Amino acid sequence: MTQFHCIRRAGIMFLATLFAALSLAGCTPAGASEEGQVSATTHDAAAETPKAVTEEKEESLEDIQPGQYGDSRDELIAVLKKAQARAEKAGGEGSAAAGESAGEDASETAYDTSDIEASLSQLIEDSGASASFAYRYLSDSGWDFSVHGKEPHTAASMISLAVLTQLFDRIDAGDLSLDDEYELTEEAIVGGNGRLQDEDPGTAYSLRDLVWYSIVESDNTATNMLIDIAGMDAVNSEVARQGLEGTSLERHMMDTEAQKEGRENRMAADDAAAILNAIAQGAFYNEELSDFAYDLLSQQKSDSAVKGALPEGATYAFKSGSLENVYNEGGVVFGEHPYVFVAFVEGVDEEEATALVKDAAALVEGWTNP
């Protein structure tokens, strides 16, 4: 199945070559509503902090500046280029061509991930939770795996990643612009997370700012506005087109009546991993939108269970979401060996869920960087 139509064959060949370089350099894991018709063009997609946030005196400049976790995608590029240079130096002038061939073979090889999968499965069994994990090593290497990864879970705020797919597809097509403005409506305002619930109806926000609030602050009102802009049916059509079979948008945020009727937003760990992987690789519709999405993830204000399992110096861009007895988290870990890790947990309280995610993240980090 095809995911994110902007991934071109050249990009796949690049990843194959990259894998060969990483392998030669020793950089591999251990264990072998209706849509609005708006005419627009795509603009430079820097993840600017909304003006309302920058004007808040009680927040320090460090707290609100984009990229506060470092220019991680630049670090990723630097790591991969360095590994490739070492490989070429070790292999001589012919190494690049040889590496491309080896990379093509490697990308088609399924490596043995049974040990790490068994360990993660045991963690789930011991916890008594309903949980799923997904892993993507950022070299198209064949080390990708998941444990119950196709199983749909209650999505909580992670559903905002699915909403982005439809919005970014329309931005990429020129039907929307991040600079388009929308008025806050009474219908969109809900409680829970977020500052927009305290703003006056009729206040205008750019699409860029609404996305910032939705991803960075998990603002429920902003997410509801995005759902209305995108169109619920259109979001579901786009995720289906992208092959995200475990994802469905069935309600607005904080819609308790819909929950009582059994309508719930769902997402699978494999689907979240596919979106995060595309963002990390610069292939989430286009490179500018990928950079914008990554910068949003790097500013995430929610707590993280995964961070506690990462070594000092690792950078991490992520999205998380929680409800009663639900905790989900997924992100991109950039160290010497970059990877995507996603955890979806439900059926246990928050303390147990976050402990499970931290333990799983520690296993994955140790397996990737022994």
N, C-alpha and C positions, 0 to 999 in steps of 0.2 A: 504494500500500500504506500501511496505517496504522501509525504508530509512536507508542507511549506514549499509551494511551487517554485519559489525563487532559488532553491538549491540547484545549481547547474552542475553538469558533468565535470566542468573544470574544477569546481569546488570539491567534488568527490575525489578527483585525481590528486588534488592538493593534499587532502587528508590522508590518502593512501601513501603519498610520498612522505608526509609528515610522520606517519607511523613507522615507516622504515627507518627514518632518521632517529626517532625516539628509541627504537629498539636497539640500533647500533650504539646509541649513546647511553644505554642502560636505563632509559626512562620508561619502564613498563611496570605494571602492577605485579606484585608477588603472586606466584601460582599461575606461572604462565597465564410590543407596540409597533407601528409602521416605521420604516426607515425614513429619516428626513432627507430630502433631495437637496444636497448642498454642493455647489460647484466649488472646487478647491484644488490647490496643487500641494504637493508634498514639500514641506519646508525643512530646514535644518532642525534636527530633532534633539537638541540638547535638553537634558532633563533639568530645566530651570526650576528653582524653588519658587512656589507661588508667592506673589507679592504680600498676600495676607500673612504668610508665615514669616517673611523677612522683616515685617514691621513689628513683630512681637518682641518687646523689649526684654521679656523674661527669659527668652531663649538665647543661648550664646551663639555666636557666629559659627563656631565649630559644629554645633548641633544641627544647623540648618543648611550648611553648604553641601552641594552635590559632591558625590565621590568621597564621602568622609572615610570610607574604608580603603581608600587608595585607588589608583587607576588600574584596577585589576585586569581589565581586558588588555591594556598595554603590557602589563606584566606577563600575561599569558603569551602574547605574541613574542615578547622578548625571550621567554623560556623556550618556546618552540624553535625560534630562530637560532638560539644558542645551541640547542641540542642538534639541530640540523648541521650547523657549522662544525661541531665536534665530529659528527659522523662523516662529513665530507673530508675533513682533515685526516681522519683515521683511514678512510677508504680510498682516498686519491681522487683524481679527476673523474673517473668512471663511476664513482659511487652514487651520483645523483640519478643517473639512468638506471643503474642496478637497483637502487632504492625504490624507484617508482615501480619496477617490476615486482620486487619483493613485497612492496606495500600492497599492490593489487592482490597478491596471493594472501597476504596476511589479513586483509580486510574481509576476505571470504572465509576465513578460518574461525571455527567456534572453539575458543580455548576453554579449558576445564575450570569452571567456576563452582564446581559441586561443593567444595569445602566451605566457601564463604556462604553459599546458599543454605547449606545444612546448618551452619552456625546461626544464621539469621532466623531460620525456621524454628530452631530450638528456642531462641529468645521469645518468639511469638507464642510458642506453646507454653513456655514457663510463665508468661505474663497473663495468660488467659484472655488477652485482647483479640479483637479482630483487626489485623494489621497487614499492611503491604509495604514492600520496599522496592525501589527501582534504582539502578546504577547505570550510568553511561560514562565510559572513559573517553576523554576528549581527544581521540585520535582515530576514531572509526576502527578500532583495533580488534574487535571480536571478543573483548572482555565484558561487553554489556550483559547484564542479567537483571532479573527481577524475581521477587518472591511474592506470589499472588498479585503480580503487577497489573493484570487485566481486570481485577475485581473492583467494581465501582464502590466508592465510599462516599459518605456525607462530605461534601466539599468544603463547607464553611467559606472563609474568605479566599481560599485557593481558586474558587470559581471565577474570580476576576481575571485570571490568566486566560480562561476560555473566552471571556468577553473581549479581551484584547485581540484575539485572533480575528474576529469579525471586523472590529474597528480598524485594525492595522491593514487588513486586506483592502478595505475601502480607501484608506489613506494612500496605500501603495498604488491603487488604481486611479487616484486623483479625485475621488468622489467626496472625500472629506479632507479637512486640514486640521492640524493640531491647534491652529489659531482661530478656528471657528468658535463662536461664543453661544452659550446656551443659558437660559434663565432658570434659576432654581424654582421648582414648583412645590406647592403644598403636598401633592401626592408623593413626591420623591422623599420627603423628609421623614426620617425614622430615627429611633433611638439607637442605643448601643455605641459602638466606636464612632469617633469622628466629630469634627468641629462644625461641619456645614449644617447640622441640625439646629444650631443656634443662630444661623444667619436668616435674614429676611427673604421671604419669597420674592422673586423678581430680580434678585441679585444675579449679575451675569458672571459666568466663569468660562474661560477658554477650555476647549477639549483637553489641551495639554495639562491644565491645572486639575481638571477632574480626574484624569488618569493618575496624576501625581498623588492626589488625596486618596484615591482608591487603592493604589498599590503600596505607597509608602506608609500611610496611616490607617489603612484598612477602613476608610470612612464609608459607612454603610449608605449614607445619603448620596455621596458621590458615585458609588457603585450602582445605586438604583438609577441615577441619571444616565450613566453609561449604558445600562441595560435598555433604557428607553430609547436612547440615541441609536444603539445598535439594532434593537429589535430582537426579542427572545427567540422567535422562530429562525431569524437570520443567523443568530449565534449558533443554534443547534445545527443548521445547515452547513455552516462553515466548519465546525468541529468534525462533522461527519465527512465532509469533503477531504479533510486532512487526515482521515483515518483514526481519529481519536474516539474509539468505539465505546469507551467507558465513561464518557463525559456527557452530561445533559444539564441544561439550564431550565429549571421548572418553576422558579419563583423569584420574586424580589427579595432583597435582604430584609430580615426581621418581619417577614410576612407569616405570622403565626397561624392565620386562618388557612393559608395554603398548606402549612405543615400539618394541621389537623386533618386536612383532606388527603394527606399522604403524598403531597407534592414536595419533593426535595431536590436540591441541586446535588449532582453526583459527579465524581471525578475519579479516575483510576490513576495509580502511581505511574504507570507506563506513559499515560497521556501527559501528565505534568512533566515527566522527565523529557518527553519529546519536545515540548515547548521550551523548557529551560535549555536543552541541548542546542536547539535552533538559535536561541538568543546568544548563547556563549560562542557559537560558531559564526555569528554574524549573518545568519541565514533566516532570521525571523522576518520574512517578506522582503526586507532589504537591509543593507548594512546600517544605514542611518537609524532605522526603526529598531534594529537590534541594539545599537549603542544606547538609544533612548531607554529601551526596556531594561538593559543591564544597569544603567545608571540609577533607574528607579529601584531596582532590587538591591543595589548597593547602599541605598539610603534607608532601608527598612527599619522602622522604629519599634517593631514588636520584639519581644524576647525570643531567644533561639535556644533550643535544646541541643542542636548540632554543634554550635560554637564551642560548647564546653568540652567537646571531644577532639577538637582540632588543635594542632600544635601552635606554639607561638610563632607568629610570622605568616601563617596562612591567612589569606583573605577570602571572604565568603560573602556572596550576594544571594539573597534568598527572599522567599515569601512564605508566610505561615498563616494559619487560620485555626480558630478554635470555637467550639460550642460546648455545651454540657456533654461530658464524656466523649468529646471528639478533639483530637489534636493532630494537625497536619503541618508538615514543613517540607520544603524542597528548595534546593539552591545549588549554586555553582561554587565549588571549592577550588581556589587557585593557589596551588603550591607548585613544587617542581613537577608533580604529576597531577594535572587538573582533571576534575571529574564532576559529574552531576550526581547528587544523591537526593532521593525523595522518600519520605515516610508518611504514611497515612495510618492513623490509629483511632479506633473507637471501641467503646464498650468498657473502658476503665476511666478512673478519674484523672484529672490533669497531672497530678504528681506522678502517678504510675505511668501515664502515657509519655510524659517528657523523659522519665527515667529510661523507658524502653527505647525511645528515639536516641537518647544520648549513648546508651550501650551499643545500639546498632551502628551509630555513626562512628564510635570508637573502633568497632570491629572492621568496618569498611576502610577507615583511615589507616589502620594497621596493616590491612591486606594490600592497600594501594601503595603505601609508603612504609615498608617494613624497616 
